[in-house]
Amino acid sequence: MTEVRRRAAIGIFATAAELDAVAARLTSQGISRCMSCPLAQAVAEMGQGDDQPALSAATLTDLHARFPTAMMLRVDLSGNAKEEAMVAQTLLSSAAQSVQLHDL
C-alpha cells in the first residue's frame, strides 16, 4: 500500500488585503484549496479538533508574538510537484511575512 503524502503551504500576511490578493492569484491559477483566518484565531483553535495541524503550537505562538494582527493563509497541496512549486513561488513573491511548506 502506498503512503499518501499530505502537504500544506502556509503564508503569514500583515493585512487581509495582502492575503486576499494572493488567494485571488492562486484561484486564478486553478488552486482552490485555500483557507484563511487571523493568526490569533489559529493559535486559539490549536488542538480543538484539528487532528493534523499545519503548524505546531510553538510555531503559531511565536508567529503570533511577532505578527499580532497577522492573517494566515493555508493551501492544502495535492502532492503534484508542479503545483507545489507554483504555490511556493506565488507565496514567496508575495507580501507574505513568512512562508512555510509542511508535511501533514
C-alpha positions as CSV (number, residue, x, y, z in Angstrom):
1,M,0.0,0.0,0.0
2,T,1.4,3.4,-1.0
3,E,1.6,6.1,1.6
4,V,-0.2,9.3,0.6
5,R,1.9,12.4,1.3
6,R,-0.1,15.4,2.5
7,R,1.5,18.8,2.4
8,A,0.4,22.3,3.1
9,A,1.8,25.7,2.3
10,I,1.4,28.4,4.9
11,G,1.7,32.2,4.3
12,I,1.6,34.8,7.1
13,F,0.4,38.2,6.0
14,A,0.3,41.6,7.7
15,T,-3.1,42.5,6.3
16,A,-6.2,40.8,5.0
17,A,-5.8,42.7,1.7
18,E,-2.4,41.2,1.1
19,L,-3.8,37.8,1.9
20,D,-6.8,38.3,-0.4
21,A,-4.6,39.3,-3.3
22,V,-2.6,36.1,-3.0
23,A,-5.7,34.0,-2.6
24,A,-7.2,35.5,-5.7
25,R,-3.9,34.9,-7.6
26,L,-3.9,31.3,-6.5
27,T,-7.5,30.9,-7.5
28,S,-6.8,32.3,-11.0
29,Q,-4.1,29.6,-11.3
30,G,-6.6,26.9,-10.5
31,I,-5.7,26.4,-6.8
32,S,-8.9,26.5,-4.8
33,R,-7.9,24.7,-1.6
34,C,-7.1,27.8,0.4
35,M,-8.2,28.5,4.0
36,S,-7.6,31.8,5.8
37,C,-8.0,33.1,9.3
38,P,-6.5,35.7,11.7
39,L,-3.3,34.2,13.2
40,A,-4.8,34.8,16.7
41,Q,-7.7,32.5,15.8
42,A,-5.3,29.8,14.6
43,V,-3.5,30.0,17.9
44,A,-6.7,29.9,19.9
45,E,-8.1,26.9,17.9
46,M,-4.9,24.9,18.2
47,G,-5.7,21.4,19.4
48,Q,-9.5,21.8,19.1
49,G,-10.3,19.0,16.7
50,D,-7.6,19.5,14.1
51,D,-6.1,16.1,14.1
52,Q,-3.1,17.2,11.9
53,P,-2.4,20.9,12.4
54,A,-0.2,22.5,9.8
55,L,1.9,24.4,12.3
56,S,2.9,23.4,15.8
57,A,1.6,25.3,18.8
58,A,5.1,26.7,19.5
59,T,5.4,27.9,15.9
60,L,2.0,29.5,15.9
61,T,2.6,31.2,19.2
62,D,6.0,32.5,18.0
63,L,4.5,33.9,14.8
64,H,1.6,35.5,16.7
65,A,4.1,37.2,19.1
66,R,6.0,38.6,16.1
67,F,2.9,39.5,14.0
68,P,0.0,40.0,16.4
69,T,-2.5,41.2,13.9
70,A,-1.4,39.0,11.0
71,M,-3.6,36.7,8.8
72,M,-2.7,33.1,8.0
73,L,-3.3,31.5,4.6
74,R,-3.1,27.7,4.4
75,V,-3.1,26.0,1.0
76,D,-3.6,22.2,1.0
77,L,-1.4,20.8,-1.7
78,S,-2.4,17.8,-3.9
79,G,1.1,16.2,-4.0
80,N,1.8,17.4,-7.6
81,A,5.3,18.8,-7.7
82,K,4.4,21.4,-10.3
83,E,1.5,22.7,-8.2
84,E,3.7,22.8,-5.1
85,A,6.3,24.8,-7.0
86,M,3.7,27.2,-8.3
87,V,2.2,27.8,-4.9
88,A,5.6,28.2,-3.3
89,Q,6.6,30.7,-5.9
90,T,3.4,32.6,-5.6
91,L,3.8,32.9,-1.8
92,L,7.5,33.8,-2.0
93,S,6.9,36.5,-4.5
94,S,4.0,38.0,-2.4
95,A,4.0,40.3,0.6
96,A,4.0,37.4,3.0
97,Q,5.9,38.0,6.2
98,S,6.6,34.2,6.5
99,V,6.2,31.2,4.2
100,Q,6.5,27.6,5.1
101,L,5.8,24.2,3.5
102,H,4.8,21.4,5.8
103,D,4.2,17.7,5.7
104,L,1.0,16.8,7.5
